[in-house]
Amino acid sequence: MPLPELDPEQRRAALQKAAEARRIRAELKQMLKAGEVSLGEVLERAGSADALAKMKVSEVIEAMPAYGPVKARRLMERLDIAPTRRLRGLGPRQTEALLATFESRS
């Protein structure tokens, strides 16, 4: 299925929307790394912010202090979360398990 043809104005609007979503995600990851927001707050915000809801769970975990790609992958395997899962797609048990993991570290 080919991508739809966009006129220049539609293309510009789509590019602006994508840039804004990237900026929001980058700010959130920076705030997580600095400890300014908790994982619970991120999951709560993802319920209402489309840009955050589309973030991969692995990106969020990797933004947590002391977590990198390897620890994030191992944690996701242990919690039975697919590597491609996005915040919006987390089930209630997966959400609870993630929150419990990071609350116990606090």
N, CA, C and O atoms as a MOPAC input file, in Angstrom:
PM7 MOZYME 1SCF
protein

 N      0.83800 1    -1.16600 1     0.00000 1
 C      0.00000 1     0.00000 1     0.00000 1
 C      0.89200 1     1.24100 1     0.00000 1
 O      1.63200 1     1.45800 1     0.95900 1
 N      0.83900 1     2.04100 1    -1.03100 1
 C      1.70600 1     3.22000 1    -1.11700 1
 C      1.25400 1     4.31900 1    -0.14700 1
 O      0.08800 1     4.39700 1     0.24000 1
 N      2.20300 1     5.14800 1     0.22100 1
 C      1.88900 1     6.27900 1     1.09400 1
 C      1.02500 1     7.27900 1     0.35100 1
 O      1.15700 1     7.43000 1    -0.86300 1
 N      0.14400 1     7.96200 1     1.06200 1
 C     -0.70800 1     8.94700 1     0.38000 1
 C      0.11800 1    10.14500 1    -0.08700 1
 O      1.09700 1    10.53400 1     0.55000 1
 N     -0.29800 1    10.71200 1    -1.20200 1
 C      0.36200 1    11.90900 1    -1.72200 1
 C     -0.11900 1    13.11200 1    -0.91200 1
 O     -1.32100 1    13.30600 1    -0.73000 1
 N      0.81800 1    13.90900 1    -0.43200 1
 C      0.47700 1    15.08900 1     0.35100 1
 C      0.85200 1    16.34400 1    -0.41200 1
 O      1.88100 1    16.39800 1    -1.08600 1
 N      0.01100 1    17.33900 1    -0.29600 1
 C      0.39400 1    18.61500 1    -0.91300 1
 C      1.42000 1    19.27200 1     0.03100 1
 O      1.56000 1    18.83900 1     1.17400 1
 N      2.13100 1    20.29700 1    -0.42700 1
 C      3.20000 1    20.89300 1     0.38600 1
 C      2.74600 1    21.35400 1     1.77200 1
 O      3.50100 1    21.22400 1     2.73600 1
 N      1.55000 1    21.87900 1     1.88900 1
 C      1.05700 1    22.33800 1     3.19300 1
 C      0.80400 1    21.16400 1     4.13800 1
 O      1.13400 1    21.24000 1     5.32200 1
 N      0.22600 1    20.09100 1     3.62900 1
 C     -0.01400 1    18.90300 1     4.44600 1
 C      1.31400 1    18.28500 1     4.89100 1
 O      1.45900 1    17.84500 1     6.03100 1
 N      2.26800 1    18.26300 1     3.97700 1
 C      3.58300 1    17.71600 1     4.29200 1
 C      4.25700 1    18.53200 1     5.38900 1
 O      4.82900 1    17.96700 1     6.32200 1
 N      4.19200 1    19.84100 1     5.28400 1
 C      4.79400 1    20.72100 1     6.28000 1
 C      4.14600 1    20.50300 1     7.64600 1
 O      4.83500 1    20.45000 1     8.66400 1
 N      2.81500 1    20.37500 1     7.66200 1
 C      2.10300 1    20.14300 1     8.92400 1
 C      2.49500 1    18.79400 1     9.54000 1
 O      2.68400 1    18.69200 1    10.75300 1
 N      2.61500 1    17.77300 1     8.70700 1
 C      3.00200 1    16.44900 1     9.19800 1
 C      4.42100 1    16.47100 1     9.76400 1
 O      4.68800 1    15.86000 1    10.79800 1
 N      5.32500 1    17.17200 1     9.08900 1
 C      6.70200 1    17.27800 1     9.57100 1
 C      6.76400 1    18.02900 1    10.89700 1
 O      7.53100 1    17.65500 1    11.78400 1
 N      5.96800 1    19.07800 1    11.03900 1
 C      5.93800 1    19.82600 1    12.29400 1
 C      5.39400 1    18.96400 1    13.43100 1
 O      5.90900 1    18.99700 1    14.54800 1
 N      4.35700 1    18.19900 1    13.13800 1
 C      3.76700 1    17.32600 1    14.14700 1
 C      4.77700 1    16.26600 1    14.59500 1
 O      4.88900 1    15.97800 1    15.78700 1
 N      5.50500 1    15.69200 1    13.64800 1
 C      6.50600 1    14.67400 1    13.96800 1
 C      7.65300 1    15.27500 1    14.78700 1
 O      8.13100 1    14.65300 1    15.73500 1
 N      8.08800 1    16.46900 1    14.42800 1
 C      9.16800 1    17.13000 1    15.16600 1
 C      8.73300 1    17.43300 1    16.59600 1
 O      9.51800 1    17.28000 1    17.53100 1
 N      7.50300 1    17.85800 1    16.76300 1
 C      6.97800 1    18.14400 1    18.10300 1
 C      6.91500 1    16.87500 1    18.94300 1
 O      7.25400 1    16.90300 1    20.12600 1
 N      6.48800 1    15.77200 1    18.35400 1
 C      6.42600 1    14.49800 1    19.07100 1
 C      7.82400 1    14.05700 1    19.50000 1
 O      8.00300 1    13.58800 1    20.62400 1
 N      8.81500 1    14.20200 1    18.62200 1
 C     10.19500 1    13.84100 1    18.97500 1
 C     10.71500 1    14.70900 1    20.10700 1
 O     11.42000 1    14.22500 1    20.99200 1
 N     10.36700 1    16.00500 1    20.08100 1
 C     10.82000 1    16.91500 1    21.12500 1
 C     10.20800 1    16.52000 1    22.47500 1
 O     10.90200 1    16.50100 1    23.49200 1
 N      8.92700 1    16.21200 1    22.47800 1
 C      8.24100 1    15.81600 1    23.70900 1
 C      8.86600 1    14.54400 1    24.28100 1
 O      9.12200 1    14.46100 1    25.48200 1
 N      9.11100 1    13.55600 1    23.42200 1
 C      9.71300 1    12.29400 1    23.88000 1
 C     11.11300 1    12.51600 1    24.42200 1
 O     11.47700 1    11.94600 1    25.45000 1
 N     11.90400 1    13.34000 1    23.74000 1
 C     13.27000 1    13.60800 1    24.19200 1
 C     13.26600 1    14.30000 1    25.55200 1
 O     14.07000 1    13.96200 1    26.42100 1
 N     12.37200 1    15.26300 1    25.74300 1
 C     12.27700 1    15.95300 1    27.03200 1
 C     11.89900 1    14.97500 1    28.13800 1
 O     12.46100 1    15.01700 1    29.23300 1
 N     10.95500 1    14.10500 1    27.84800 1
 C     10.52300 1    13.14200 1    28.84700 1
 C     11.66700 1    12.20100 1    29.22700 1
 O     11.87500 1    11.92500 1    30.40900 1
 N     12.39800 1    11.71400 1    28.24600 1
 C     13.51600 1    10.81400 1    28.53600 1
 C     14.57600 1    11.52600 1    29.37500 1
 O     15.16200 1    10.92700 1    30.27700 1
 N     14.82100 1    12.79700 1    29.08000 1
 C     15.79100 1    13.57800 1    29.85400 1
 C     15.31100 1    13.73700 1    31.30000 1
 O     16.10000 1    13.62600 1    32.23900 1
 N     14.02000 1    13.99500 1    31.46900 1
 C     13.46100 1    14.14700 1    32.81100 1
 C     13.52300 1    12.82400 1    33.59100 1
 O     13.78000 1    12.82700 1    34.79500 1
 N     13.29100 1    11.71100 1    32.91500 1
 C     13.40000 1    10.40100 1    33.56200 1
 C     14.83300 1    10.15000 1    34.01300 1
 O     15.07600 1     9.71900 1    35.14000 1
 N     15.77300 1    10.42500 1    33.12200 1
 C     17.18700 1    10.19500 1    33.43000 1
 C     17.62300 1    11.02300 1    34.63100 1
 O     18.41300 1    10.56200 1    35.45500 1
 N     17.10200 1    12.25900 1    34.72900 1
 C     17.46800 1    13.15600 1    35.82300 1
 C     16.67600 1    12.86400 1    37.09700 1
 O     16.97000 1    13.43700 1    38.14600 1
 N     15.68300 1    11.99000 1    37.02400 1
 C     14.88000 1    11.66800 1    38.19300 1
 C     13.81200 1    12.71000 1    38.50200 1
 O     13.28700 1    12.74100 1    39.61500 1
 N     13.48400 1    13.55900 1    37.53700 1
 C     12.48500 1    14.60700 1    37.73900 1
 C     11.05900 1    14.07100 1    37.66800 1
 O     10.14600 1    14.65600 1    38.25000 1
 N     10.86800 1    12.96900 1    36.96200 1
 C      9.56100 1    12.32000 1    36.89200 1
 C      9.73800 1    10.83400 1    37.16500 1
 O     10.80900 1    10.27500 1    36.93200 1
 N      8.69000 1    10.20700 1    37.65500 1
 C      8.74000 1     8.77300 1    37.93100 1
 C      8.13500 1     8.00500 1    36.76200 1
 O      7.49500 1     8.57900 1    35.88100 1
 N      8.34900 1     6.71800 1    36.78000 1
 C      7.76900 1     5.87100 1    35.74100 1
 C      6.25300 1     5.91400 1    35.81500 1
 O      5.58100 1     5.89600 1    34.78400 1
 N      5.70800 1     5.96800 1    37.01700 1
 C      4.26200 1     6.05700 1    37.18200 1
 C      3.69100 1     7.30200 1    36.52800 1
 O      2.63300 1     7.24900 1    35.90100 1
 N      4.39400 1     8.43400 1    36.67200 1
 C      3.94200 1     9.67000 1    36.04100 1
 C      3.98800 1     9.55600 1    34.52700 1
 O      3.09800 1    10.04800 1    33.83300 1
 N      5.02100 1     8.90800 1    34.01800 1
 C      5.14600 1     8.72800 1    32.56700 1
 C      3.98100 1     7.89600 1    32.04100 1
 O      3.36500 1     8.24600 1    31.03400 1
 N      3.68400 1     6.80200 1    32.72200 1
 C      2.58800 1     5.93800 1    32.28500 1
 C      1.25100 1     6.67200 1    32.37300 1
 O      0.37700 1     6.48300 1    31.52600 1
 N      1.09700 1     7.50200 1    33.38800 1
 C     -0.12800 1     8.28800 1    33.52900 1
 C     -0.25800 1     9.30100 1    32.39000 1
 O     -1.33200 1     9.44900 1    31.80600 1
 N      0.83400 1     9.99300 1    32.07800 1
 C      0.82400 1    10.97900 1    30.99000 1
 C      0.57000 1    10.31400 1    29.64200 1
 O     -0.06700 1    10.89800 1    28.76500 1
 N      1.06600 1     9.09900 1    29.48100 1
 C      0.89800 1     8.39600 1    28.20500 1
 C     -0.56700 1     8.09600 1    27.91900 1
 O     -0.95000 1     7.89600 1    26.76600 1
 N     -1.38600 1     8.06600 1    28.96400 1
 C     -2.80200 1     7.82100 1    28.76700 1
 C     -3.50600 1     8.94100 1    28.03200 1
 O     -4.52900 1     8.72000 1    27.38400 1
 N     -2.95600 1    10.15000 1    28.13300 1
 C     -3.62700 1    11.29000 1    27.49400 1
 C     -2.79400 1    11.93600 1    26.38100 1
 O     -3.34000 1    12.67500 1    25.56200 1
 N     -1.50500 1    11.67600 1    26.33800 1
 C     -0.63800 1    12.29300 1    25.32400 1
 C     -0.27600 1    11.26100 1    24.25800 1
 O      0.41400 1    10.28200 1    24.54000 1
 N     -0.73900 1    11.48500 1    23.05700 1
 C     -0.51400 1    10.53800 1    21.96700 1
 C      0.97400 1    10.34000 1    21.67800 1
 O      1.41100 1     9.22300 1    21.40000 1
 N      1.75100 1    11.42300 1    21.74100 1
 C      3.18300 1    11.32600 1    21.45100 1
 C      3.87600 1    10.39800 1    22.44400 1
 O      4.78900 1     9.66200 1    22.07000 1
 N      3.45300 1    10.42800 1    23.69700 1
 C      4.05700 1     9.55500 1    24.71500 1
 C      3.52400 1     8.13500 1    24.60900 1
 O      4.26700 1     7.17700 1    24.82200 1
 N      2.25700 1     7.99000 1    24.28600 1
 C      1.65400 1     6.66900 1    24.18600 1
 C      2.31800 1     5.83200 1    23.09800 1
 O      2.31200 1     4.60300 1    23.16400 1
 N      2.88300 1     6.49300 1    22.10700 1
 C      3.52000 1     5.77700 1    20.99600 1
 C      4.99400 1     5.46600 1    21.23800 1
 O      5.65600 1     4.90100 1    20.36800 1
 N      5.52200 1     5.83300 1    22.42500 1
 C      6.92000 1     5.51500 1    22.75600 1
 C      7.06000 1     4.02500 1    23.02200 1
 O      6.15900 1     3.39600 1    23.57600 1
 N      8.18400 1     3.47300 1    22.62800 1
 C      8.45100 1     2.07300 1    22.93700 1
 C      8.80200 1     1.95800 1    24.42000 1
 O      9.45700 1     2.83100 1    24.99000 1
 N      8.35900 1     0.87900 1    25.02100 1
 C      8.63600 1     0.62800 1    26.42800 1
 C     10.14300 1     0.54900 1    26.65600 1
 O     10.64900 1     1.03000 1    27.67000 1
 N     10.85400 1    -0.05600 1    25.71600 1
 C     12.30700 1    -0.18800 1    25.86500 1
 C     12.98400 1     1.18000 1    25.95100 1
 O     13.94200 1     1.34100 1    26.70600 1
 N     12.50600 1     2.16400 1    25.19500 1
 C     13.07100 1     3.51100 1    25.25300 1
 C     12.89000 1     4.12100 1    26.63300 1
 O     13.79200 1     4.77100 1    27.16200 1
 N     11.72600 1     3.90700 1    27.20400 1
 C     11.42900 1     4.46900 1    28.52000 1
 C     12.31400 1     3.80700 1    29.58000 1
 O     12.88200 1     4.49400 1    30.42900 1
 N     12.43100 1     2.49000 1    29.53500 1
 C     13.25900 1     1.78700 1    30.52200 1
 C     14.72100 1     2.20500 1    30.37900 1
 O     15.40900 1     2.41500 1    31.37800 1
 N     15.19200 1     2.32700 1    29.14300 1
 C     16.58200 1     2.72900 1    28.92600 1
 C     16.86100 1     4.14200 1    29.42900 1
 O     18.00700 1     4.48200 1    29.72300 1
 N     15.82200 1     4.96300 1    29.52900 1
 C     15.99200 1     6.32400 1    30.03200 1
 C     16.04600 1     6.36500 1    31.55900 1
 O     16.39600 1     7.39200 1    32.14000 1
 N     15.70400 1     5.26500 1    32.20300 1
 C     15.74800 1     5.21900 1    33.65900 1
 C     17.20600 1     5.19400 1    34.11600 1
 O     18.05500 1     4.60200 1    33.44900 1
 N     17.50000 1     5.83000 1    35.24600 1
 C     18.87800 1     5.80400 1    35.75800 1
 C     19.36000 1     4.37300 1    35.96400 1
 O     18.61500 1     3.52900 1    36.46200 1
 N     20.57900 1     4.10600 1    35.59100 1
 C     21.26000 1     2.81500 1    35.74400 1
 C     20.74900 1     1.73500 1    34.79100 1
 O     21.07400 1     0.56100 1    34.96500 1
 N     19.96200 1     2.10900 1    33.79600 1
 C     19.47200 1     1.13100 1    32.82100 1
 C     19.98000 1     1.49100 1    31.43900 1
 O     19.95900 1     2.65100 1    31.02700 1
 N     20.43400 1     0.47200 1    30.74000 1
 C     20.85800 1     0.62400 1    29.36000 1
 C     20.12900 1    -0.40300 1    28.51600 1
 O     19.18100 1    -1.03300 1    28.98300 1
 N     20.55700 1    -0.57200 1    27.29500 1
 C     19.86900 1    -1.51600 1    26.39700 1
 C     19.83500 1    -2.95300 1    26.90900 1
 O     18.81300 1    -3.62600 1    26.77600 1
 N     20.92700 1    -3.43000 1    27.49000 1
 C     20.98700 1    -4.82600 1    27.92200 1
 C     20.09100 1    -5.06200 1    29.14000 1
 O     19.30500 1    -6.00900 1    29.15500 1
 N     20.20400 1    -4.21100 1    30.15600 1
 C     19.36200 1    -4.36900 1    31.34300 1
 C     17.88400 1    -4.18300 1    30.99100 1
 O     17.02100 1    -4.87100 1    31.53600 1
 N     17.60200 1    -3.26200 1    30.09000 1
 C     16.21300 1    -3.03300 1    29.67300 1
 C     15.66300 1    -4.27600 1    28.97500 1
 O     14.54200 1    -4.70300 1    29.24800 1
 N     16.45500 1    -4.85100 1    28.07800 1
 C     16.00700 1    -6.05400 1    27.35500 1
 C     15.77100 1    -7.20800 1    28.32500 1
 O     14.77300 1    -7.92000 1    28.21200 1
 N     16.68600 1    -7.39600 1    29.28000 1
 C     16.53000 1    -8.48000 1    30.25300 1
 C     15.28900 1    -8.28500 1    31.12100 1
 O     14.55800 1    -9.23500 1    31.40100 1
 N     15.06200 1    -7.04500 1    31.54200 1
 C     13.88200 1    -6.76000 1    32.35500 1
 C     12.60600 1    -7.03600 1    31.55900 1
 O     11.66400 1    -7.63800 1    32.07500 1
 N     12.58200 1    -6.59700 1    30.31100 1
 C     11.39900 1    -6.81500 1    29.48600 1
 C     11.15600 1    -8.30600 1    29.25300 1
 O     10.00800 1    -8.75000 1    29.23300 1
 N     12.22000 1    -9.07300 1    29.07800 1
 C     12.05900 1   -10.52100 1    28.91600 1
 C     11.50000 1   -11.13800 1    30.19400 1
 O     10.61900 1   -11.99500 1    30.14400 1
 N     12.02000 1   -10.69600 1    31.33700 1
 C     11.57000 1   -11.23400 1    32.62700 1
 C     10.09900 1   -10.89600 1    32.88400 1
 O      9.36400 1   -11.69800 1    33.46000 1
 N      9.67900 1    -9.71600 1    32.45700 1
 C      8.29100 1    -9.28400 1    32.66500 1
 C      7.36900 1    -9.68400 1    31.51500 1
 O      6.18700 1    -9.34200 1    31.50600 1
 N      7.91800 1   -10.39900 1    30.56200 1
 C      7.15800 1   -10.87900 1    29.39600 1
 C      6.53800 1    -9.72300 1    28.60600 1
 O      5.34900 1    -9.73000 1    28.28600 1
 N      7.38700 1    -8.72400 1    28.30100 1
 C      6.97700 1    -7.58300 1    27.48400 1
 C      7.73500 1    -7.68200 1    26.16600 1
 O      8.96400 1    -7.75800 1    26.15900 1
 N      7.01700 1    -7.68100 1    25.06500 1
 C      7.63300 1    -7.79900 1    23.73800 1
 C      8.54200 1    -6.59400 1    23.47300 1
 O      8.24400 1    -5.48600 1    23.91800 1
 N      9.64700 1    -6.80400 1    22.75300 1
 C     10.58000 1    -5.70500 1    22.45900 1
 C      9.95900 1    -4.56600 1    21.65400 1
 O     10.44800 1    -3.43700 1    21.70100 1
 N      8.90600 1    -4.84700 1    20.93100 1
 C      8.28400 1    -3.81900 1    20.10000 1
 C      7.09300 1    -3.14200 1    20.77900 1
 O      6.45200 1    -2.27700 1    20.18200 1
 N      6.79300 1    -3.52900 1    22.01700 1
 C      5.61600 1    -3.00800 1    22.72400 1
 C      5.74700 1    -1.50300 1    22.97500 1
 O      6.81900 1    -1.00500 1    23.31600 1
 N      4.65500 1    -0.81100 1    22.80100 1
 C      4.60600 1     0.62900 1    23.06700 1
 C      3.82800 1     0.86600 1    24.35700 1
 O      3.08300 1    -0.00500 1    24.80500 1
 N      4.00100 1     2.04700 1    24.95400 1
 C      3.35900 1     2.32500 1    26.23400 1
 C      1.85500 1     2.10100 1    26.17000 1
 O      1.27000 1     1.54700 1    27.10100 1
 N      1.22700 1     2.52300 1    25.08300 1
 C     -0.21700 1     2.37500 1    24.93800 1
 C     -0.62700 1     0.90000 1    24.96300 1
 O     -1.73700 1     0.57700 1    25.38500 1
 N      0.23800 1     0.02100 1    24.52500 1
 C     -0.10400 1    -1.39100 1    24.40300 1
 C      0.19300 1    -2.23600 1    25.62700 1
 O     -0.00800 1    -3.45000 1    25.59700 1
 N      0.66700 1    -1.62500 1    26.70300 1
 C      0.94300 1    -2.39400 1    27.92000 1
 C     -0.36100 1    -2.85400 1    28.55900 1
 O     -1.32700 1    -2.09800 1    28.65500 1
 N     -0.36500 1    -4.09000 1    28.98500 1
 C     -1.52100 1    -4.61000 1    29.70600 1
 C     -1.43500 1    -4.22900 1    31.17500 1
 O     -0.39300 1    -3.76400 1    31.63600 1
 N     -2.51900 1    -4.42400 1    31.91000 1
 C     -2.52600 1    -4.05300 1    33.32600 1
 C     -1.48000 1    -4.80100 1    34.15300 1
 O     -0.84900 1    -4.21100 1    35.03100 1
 N     -1.29400 1    -6.07100 1    33.88500 1
 C     -0.29000 1    -6.84900 1    34.63200 1
 C      1.12200 1    -6.38200 1    34.30700 1
 O      1.97100 1    -6.29100 1    35.19300 1
 N      1.36900 1    -6.08600 1    33.03600 1
 C      2.69500 1    -5.60300 1    32.64300 1
 C      2.97200 1    -4.24800 1    33.28600 1
 O      4.08200 1    -3.99500 1    33.75300 1
 N      1.96600 1    -3.37800 1    33.31100 1
 C      2.11800 1    -2.06400 1    33.92100 1
 C      2.41900 1    -2.21100 1    35.40800 1
 O      3.32500 1    -1.56100 1    35.92900 1
 N      1.65900 1    -3.06500 1    36.08900 1
 C      1.88200 1    -3.29100 1    37.52400 1
 C      3.27800 1    -3.83900 1    37.78900 1
 O      3.94800 1    -3.41200 1    38.72900 1
 N      3.71800 1    -4.78400 1    36.96100 1
 C      5.03900 1    -5.38600 1    37.14700 1
 C      6.14000 1    -4.35100 1    36.94000 1
 O      7.11400 1    -4.32100 1    37.69300 1
 N      5.99300 1    -3.50700 1    35.93200 1
 C      6.98400 1    -2.45100 1    35.70000 1
 C      7.03600 1    -1.48900 1    36.87800 1
 O      8.11500 1    -1.16100 1    37.37200 1
 N      5.88400 1    -1.04200 1    37.32100 1
 C      5.83200 1    -0.11100 1    38.44600 1
 C      6.42200 1    -0.74100 1    39.70500 1
 O      7.15800 1    -0.08000 1    40.43700 1
 N      6.11200 1    -1.99700 1    39.96100 1
 C      6.64500 1    -2.67900 1    41.14100 1
 C      8.16400 1    -2.78900 1    41.06900 1
 O      8.84800 1    -2.64500 1    42.08200 1
 N      8.68300 1    -3.04100 1    39.88800 1
 C     10.13500 1    -3.15800 1    39.71700 1
 C     10.82900 1    -1.86200 1    40.07200 1
 O     11.84100 1    -1.87100 1    40.77200 1
 N     10.29300 1    -0.74000 1    39.59600 1
 C     10.98100 1     0.51800 1    39.83000 1
 C     10.63100 1     1.15300 1    41.16600 1
 O     11.40200 1     1.97100 1    41.66700 1
 N      9.48900 1     0.80300 1    41.76300 1
 C      9.17900 1     1.28600 1    43.10100 1
 C     10.08100 1     0.61200 1    44.13000 1
 O     10.47100 1     1.23100 1    45.12100 1
 N     10.40800 1    -0.64200 1    43.89600 1
 C     11.25700 1    -1.36500 1    44.84000 1
 C     12.69500 1    -0.83800 1    44.82000 1
 O     13.43700 1    -1.02800 1    45.78400 1
 N     13.09000 1    -0.18000 1    43.73000 1
 C     14.44200 1     0.36700 1    43.62100 1
 C     14.55600 1     1.71800 1    44.30900 1
 O     15.66300 1     2.16300 1    44.60900 1
 N     13.42200 1     2.38100 1    44.56700 1
 C     13.44400 1     3.72400 1    45.14300 1
 C     13.79400 1     3.70500 1    46.60200 1
 O     13.85400 1     4.75900 1    47.23600 1

